[in-house]
Amino acid sequence: MKIVIIGDGKVGHKLTLQLSEEDYDIVLIDQNAGKLKEALNQMDIFCITGNGVDVEVQKQADVPHADLVIACASTDEMNMLSCLLARRLGARHTIARVRNPIYYRQIDILKEDLHLSMVVNPELIAANEIARILLFPAASKVETFMKGRVELVEHVLREESLLEGLSLVEIYQKFQIKILVCAVKRGNEIYIPDGDFVLRKDDRLHIAAGHRELEMFFKSVGRKRVRVKKVLIFGGGNVCFYLASQLIQIGMQVKIIEKNKEKCEYLCEALPKATIIHGDATDHDLLLEEGIREADAVVALTGMDEENIITSLFAKTQGVNKIIAKVNEDSRAQMVEGLGIDSIISAKSAAADAIVNYVRARRNSYSSANVETIYRLLNGKVEAMEFIIKEECSFTNVPLKDLPTKPNHLIACIGRKRKIIIPGGDDHLEVGDSVIVVTKDHIINKFTDILA
């Protein structure tokens, strides 16, 4: 599959890195020769220095024969124009990154007129992810499958947890709730656990179940649901705008602190029900004055990872129960996990994952089990994928106990019509089922890749 990527920025670089690991034929276009040289040293790809909206540059990249062109340069206008030219030259599919809320409000028209296969808005994807966490504050991360019917949540075992010291079999027997612990991170080690796996303090669990079952489980282990009502947001960029719009709509009180006066004026007009404060979120006196101690949640969304980390740590010292920080740099995100901030969001990673999701779905559109959804967990070392079983084949109607899987692969959940099944050995797969598979350190392109 030949893929041309325009723009070696945060999203473009992350995307190129992920796709190059999966042996796609990648051509990367960027105007900065220095950045391309670094990319070339890091990955097995072909690079072209030039402007992505230049027809000659696109021809040099062999866009006329490309299966997919992905435009994620610095401006929305450049991305949309690049995709329009690529389609005119003969590219089969195009994806544009579009961030501006004004463009995004009319994206259906733009998508049709520009013949875009997909439009990605990293800030909106990140805002959706944060909103899910705020609606389920017991989790530090929430991903959804099967059109929202199944959730995969990340939960960190803190001190005095009722789960500490119990094996997974003991947990399932004790609580009798249909959940499945799919992956566990302990220190630097990651496990796809079996029933004998014993949990310890500070373990980072990934648990799959229906929403109702998850709520019952967290209630049973003493994590009473505390509804988030007051949210304090640092930084007034696009992620803030999309997030605040959602939170206000569901009845939360939102206060935004932004140091750019023009952004404050825009937010006052765009979000009349929010409280907008013109000030610096790193000013501790200002945060105390604006009621950080009374906030149910703090979301740090400034344009600097360091500011988000510092303000999040200050919020932690002030007793805020739910803290979410936007950290784009992967190495910083891993460092922050050890500081006790359990919810880390990366807009670039969310956008890259969404595009990889689309690419794999295109590649496997003719297989017996389509990839529907993909999430990369625990710094990309674990993947959770949803497959749709399209036709009768060798693995349908066979008891799972007779369906040998490779090590570090787990069938976590089955969706059949309106029923959610946490599978046991006697369960089986049928045509039409949605199946969630969790895998460690492996790239799966089709369902049969998990079979031994």
C-alpha positions in Angstrom: 0.0 0.0 0.0 1.6 3.3 -1.2 1.0 6.2 1.2 2.2 9.8 0.8 2.3 12.0 3.9 2.5 15.8 3.6 3.9 17.5 6.6 6.5 16.3 9.1 5.0 18.1 12.1 3.8 16.5 15.4 1.0 14.5 13.8 2.8 13.8 10.6 5.9 12.5 12.3 4.0 10.3 14.8 1.9 8.9 11.9 5.0 8.2 9.7 6.6 6.4 12.6 3.6 4.2 13.2 3.0 3.3 9.6 6.6 2.7 8.8 6.7 0.1 11.5 4.0 -1.7 9.7 5.9 -2.0 6.4 3.8 0.4 4.3 5.5 2.1 1.4 5.8 5.6 2.8 6.8 8.9 1.1 7.1 11.9 3.3 7.0 15.5 2.0 8.1 18.6 3.9 9.7 21.9 3.2 12.3 21.5 6.0 15.2 19.5 4.7 16.7 19.2 8.2 13.6 17.6 9.7 13.4 15.2 6.8 17.1 14.2 7.3 16.2 13.3 10.9 13.2 11.3 9.8 15.3 9.5 7.2 17.8 8.5 9.8 15.0 7.2 12.1 12.8 5.4 9.6 12.9 3.3 6.4 11.0 5.8 4.2 11.5 8.0 1.1 11.6 11.8 1.7 11.1 14.7 -0.7 11.8 18.3 0.2 9.2 20.7 -1.1 5.7 22.2 -0.8 2.9 19.8 -0.6 0.6 22.0 -2.7 3.1 22.0 -5.6 1.9 19.7 -8.3 5.5 18.9 -9.4 6.4 17.9 -5.9 3.4 15.7 -5.7 4.3 14.1 -9.0 7.8 13.5 -7.8 6.3 11.7 -4.8 4.3 9.6 -7.3 1.0 10.8 -5.9 -0.9 9.8 -9.1 -0.3 6.1 -8.2 -0.7 6.5 -4.4 -3.4 4.5 -2.5 -3.6 7.2 0.1 -2.4 10.8 0.6 -2.5 12.2 4.1 -2.1 16.0 4.5 -1.2 17.1 8.0 0.9 20.3 7.3 0.7 23.4 9.5 -2.4 25.0 8.0 -5.9 23.7 7.2 -6.0 25.5 3.9 -2.7 23.9 2.8 -4.0 20.4 3.8 -7.4 20.8 2.0 -5.7 22.2 -1.2 -3.1 19.4 -1.1 -5.8 16.8 -1.0 -7.7 18.4 -3.8 -4.7 18.4 -6.0 -3.8 14.8 -5.1 -7.3 13.6 -6.1 -7.0 15.5 -9.4 -3.7 13.8 -10.0 -5.2 10.3 -9.4 -4.7 9.4 -5.7 -7.3 6.9 -4.7 -8.0 8.2 -1.2 -7.1 11.4 0.8 -7.2 12.4 4.4 -6.9 16.1 5.6 -6.2 17.4 9.1 -8.6 20.2 9.7 -8.4 22.0 13.1 -10.2 25.3 12.7 -13.7 25.2 14.4 -15.1 27.4 11.7 -14.1 25.0 8.9 -15.1 22.0 11.0 -18.7 23.3 11.4 -19.1 23.0 7.6 -16.9 19.9 7.2 -19.6 17.8 5.5 -19.8 20.3 2.6 -16.0 20.6 2.4 -15.5 16.8 2.5 -17.9 16.3 -0.3 -16.6 19.1 -2.6 -12.9 18.1 -2.0 -13.6 14.4 -2.3 -12.0 13.7 1.0 -12.1 10.1 2.3 -11.6 11.3 5.9 -11.1 14.4 7.9 -9.2 14.4 11.2 -9.4 17.0 13.9 -6.8 16.2 16.6 -8.1 18.8 19.0 -11.7 17.5 18.8 -10.6 13.9 19.2 -8.6 14.9 22.3 -11.6 16.9 23.7 -13.8 13.8 23.2 -11.4 11.7 25.1 -11.2 14.1 28.0 -15.0 14.4 28.2 -15.3 10.6 28.5 -12.8 10.6 31.4 -14.7 13.4 33.2 -17.9 11.5 32.8 -16.2 8.4 34.3 -13.7 9.9 36.8 -12.8 6.5 38.4 -10.9 5.8 35.2 -7.7 7.6 34.0 -8.5 6.7 30.3 -11.6 5.6 28.6 -11.9 4.1 25.1 -15.1 3.0 23.5 -15.9 0.0 21.2 -19.1 -1.3 19.6 -20.6 2.1 19.1 -20.2 3.0 22.8 -21.6 -0.2 24.2 -18.3 -1.5 25.5 -15.7 0.6 27.4 -12.0 -0.1 27.9 -10.9 1.9 30.9 -7.5 2.4 32.5 -7.5 2.3 36.3 -4.6 2.7 38.7 -4.5 0.8 41.9 -3.9 3.3 44.7 -3.3 2.6 48.4 -5.8 0.5 50.3 -7.5 -0.8 47.2 -9.7 -3.9 47.8 -8.1 -5.4 44.7 -4.5 -5.4 46.0 -3.1 -8.9 46.7 -6.0 -10.7 44.9 -5.5 -12.8 41.8 -7.8 -12.1 38.8 -9.6 -15.4 39.4 -10.3 -14.4 43.0 -11.6 -11.0 41.8 -14.0 -12.5 39.3 -15.3 -15.0 41.9 -15.6 -12.5 44.7 -17.4 -9.7 42.8 -19.3 -11.8 40.2 -19.4 -8.9 37.7 -18.7 -9.5 34.0 -15.5 -7.6 33.5 -12.1 -8.6 32.1 -8.7 -7.3 33.0 -7.0 -7.2 29.6 -3.6 -5.7 30.3 -1.5 -4.6 33.3 1.4 -2.2 33.5 3.7 -2.8 36.5 6.7 -0.5 36.6 8.2 -0.8 33.2 6.8 -4.3 32.5 3.5 -4.9 30.7 1.5 -8.1 31.0 -1.5 -9.7 29.2 -2.5 -11.5 32.5 -4.0 -14.9 33.1 -6.3 -15.8 36.0 -3.4 -16.5 38.4 -2.0 -12.9 38.0 -1.9 -11.2 41.4 -2.5 -7.4 41.5 -0.3 -5.0 43.4 -0.4 -1.3 44.4 0.3 1.1 41.6 -0.6 -1.4 38.9 -2.2 0.2 35.9 -5.1 -1.9 34.8 -7.0 -1.9 31.5 -10.5 -3.3 32.1 -13.1 -4.2 29.5 -16.9 -4.3 30.1 -20.2 -2.6 29.5 -20.7 0.8 31.1 -23.2 -0.5 33.6 -20.9 -3.4 34.7 -18.0 -1.1 35.1 -20.0 1.2 37.3 -21.1 -1.7 39.4 -17.5 -3.0 39.7 -16.0 0.3 40.8 -18.8 0.8 43.3 -18.2 -2.8 44.7 -14.4 -2.0 45.2 -15.2 1.2 47.1 -14.8 3.7 44.2 -18.1 5.5 44.6 -19.1 7.6 41.6 -18.4 11.2 42.2 -20.0 13.4 39.6 -17.8 16.1 38.2 -19.6 19.5 38.4 -16.9 22.2 38.4 -14.1 22.0 35.9 -11.2 24.4 35.7 -9.4 24.5 32.4 -5.9 26.0 31.8 -5.4 27.3 28.2 -7.9 28.5 25.8 -6.9 26.8 22.5 -9.0 24.6 20.2 -9.0 21.6 22.6 -10.4 23.9 25.3 -13.1 25.3 23.0 -14.3 21.8 21.9 -14.2 20.4 25.4 -15.9 23.4 27.1 -18.7 23.3 24.5 -19.4 19.6 25.4 -19.1 20.1 29.2 -21.5 23.1 29.2 -24.0 21.1 27.1 -24.1 18.4 29.7 -24.5 20.8 32.6 -21.0 21.2 34.0 -19.7 24.6 35.3 -16.6 25.6 33.3 -14.0 28.2 34.1 -11.2 28.9 31.7 -7.9 30.6 32.5 -6.1 32.0 29.4 -3.3 34.6 29.2 -3.9 35.7 25.6 -6.4 38.6 25.7 -7.7 38.1 22.1 -8.4 34.4 22.9 -10.2 35.4 26.0 -12.4 37.8 24.0 -13.1 35.1 21.4 -14.0 32.6 24.1 -16.4 35.1 25.9 -18.3 35.4 22.6 -18.2 31.7 21.6 -18.9 30.3 25.1 -21.2 32.7 26.9 -22.0 30.2 29.7 -18.4 29.7 30.6 -16.4 31.9 33.0 -13.3 33.3 31.2 -10.3 34.6 33.2 -7.6 36.6 31.6 -4.5 35.4 33.5 -1.5 33.1 33.7 -2.3 29.5 34.8 1.2 29.1 36.3 0.4 31.9 38.8 -0.4 29.9 42.0 -2.0 32.9 43.7 -4.4 33.4 40.8 -5.3 29.7 40.8 -6.1 29.9 44.6 -8.1 33.0 44.0 -10.1 31.4 41.2 -11.0 28.4 43.4 -8.8 25.6 42.4 -9.4 23.9 45.7 -13.2 23.8 45.0 -12.8 22.4 41.5 -13.9 18.8 40.9 -11.5 18.5 38.0 -8.6 20.4 36.5 -7.7 20.1 32.8 -4.3 21.5 31.7 -4.4 22.4 28.0 -1.9 25.1 27.4 0.4 24.9 24.4 3.4 23.9 26.5 3.9 20.4 28.0 6.0 21.8 30.9 3.3 24.3 31.9 0.7 21.6 31.9 2.8 19.3 34.0 3.7 22.0 36.6 0.1 23.3 36.9 -1.2 19.7 37.2 1.3 18.9 40.0 0.1 22.1 41.8 -3.5 21.0 41.4 -2.5 17.7 43.0 -1.1 19.5 46.1 -4.3 21.4 46.4 -6.4 18.2 46.7 -8.1 18.2 43.3 -9.4 14.7 42.7 -9.4 14.5 38.9 -6.4 16.0 37.0 -6.0 15.7 33.2 -2.9 17.1 31.4 -2.2 17.4 27.7 1.3 16.2 27.1 2.3 15.8 23.4 6.0 14.7 23.8 6.0 10.9 24.3 9.1 10.9 26.7 7.5 13.5 28.9 4.2 11.6 29.0 6.0 8.5 30.3 7.8 10.6 32.9 4.6 12.2 34.2 3.0 8.8 34.9 5.4 8.3 37.7 4.4 11.7 39.3 0.9 10.6 40.1 -1.0 12.4 37.3 -2.9 9.4 35.9 -4.7 11.0 32.9 -2.4 12.1 30.1 -3.8 13.2 26.7 -1.9 13.6 23.5 -3.7 15.2 20.6 -1.1 14.1 18.1 -1.3 10.5 19.2 -5.1 10.5 19.1 -5.1 11.8 15.5 -2.4 9.4 14.4 -4.3 6.5 15.9 -7.5 7.5 14.1 -5.7 7.6 10.8 -3.9 4.3 11.3 -7.4 2.9 12.2 -8.6 4.0 8.7 -5.5 2.7 6.9 -5.8 -0.8 8.4 -9.5 -0.9 7.7 -8.8 -0.1 4.0 -6.1 -2.7 3.8 -8.4 -5.4 5.3 -11.7 -4.5 3.7 -11.7 -7.8 1.8 -10.8 -10.1 4.6 -13.2 -12.3 6.6 -12.9 -10.0 9.7 -12.7 -6.2 9.2 -10.8 -4.0 11.6 -13.4 -1.5 12.9 -11.6 0.3 15.7 -8.0 0.4 17.0 -6.6 1.9 20.2 -2.9 2.0 21.2 -2.5 1.6 24.9 0.4 1.9 27.4 2.7 4.0 25.1 1.8 1.9 22.1 3.0 -1.4 23.6 -0.5 -2.8 23.7 -3.2 -2.6 21.0 -6.9 -3.1 21.4 -8.8 -3.8 18.2 -12.4 -4.4 17.3 -13.0 -6.8 14.4 -16.3 -7.5 12.7 -16.8 -11.1 11.6 -18.2 -10.9 8.1 -18.5 -14.5 6.9 -18.3 -18.1 8.0 -14.7 -19.3 8.2 -12.4 -21.7 10.1 -12.6 -19.8 13.4 -16.4 -19.3 13.6 -18.7 -21.6 15.7 -15.6 -23.2 17.4 -15.4 -23.1 21.2 -12.7 -20.6 22.2 -11.1 -23.3 24.3 -10.5 -25.2 21.0 -9.2 -22.1 19.3 -5.5 -21.8 20.2 -4.2 -18.2 20.3 -0.6 -17.1 20.3 1.0 -15.9 23.5 0.2 -12.3 24.6 -3.1 -12.3 22.6 -6.5 -12.1 24.3 -10.1 -12.2 23.0 -11.5 -9.7 25.5 -15.1 -9.2 24.5 -17.7 -10.3 22.0 -20.7 -8.2 20.9 -23.6 -10.2 19.5 -26.6 -8.2 18.5 -27.4 -6.2 21.7 -25.6 -8.6 24.0 -22.1 -8.1 25.5 -20.3 -11.3 26.2 -17.1 -11.5 28.4 -15.9 -14.7 26.8 -15.2 -18.1 28.5 -13.8 -21.3 27.0 -17.3 -22.5 25.9 -18.2 -19.3 24.0 -17.7 -19.1 20.2 -17.7 -16.5 17.4 -20.5 -16.1 14.9 -21.0 -14.1 11.7 -21.9 -10.5 12.6 -20.1 -10.6 15.9 -17.9 -7.7 17.0 -14.8 -9.0 18.7 -12.3 -7.0 20.8 -8.8 -8.4 20.7 -6.0 -7.2 23.0 -2.4 -7.8 21.9 1.1 -7.0 23.3 4.1 -6.2 21.1 2.5 -7.4 17.9 0.9 -5.7 15.0 -2.3 -7.5 13.8 -3.7 -6.8 10.4 -6.3 -9.6 10.4 -8.0 -11.6 13.0 -6.3 -14.9 12.0 -2.9 -13.2 13.0 -3.8 -14.1 16.7 -4.3 -17.8 16.0 -1.5 -20.2 16.8 
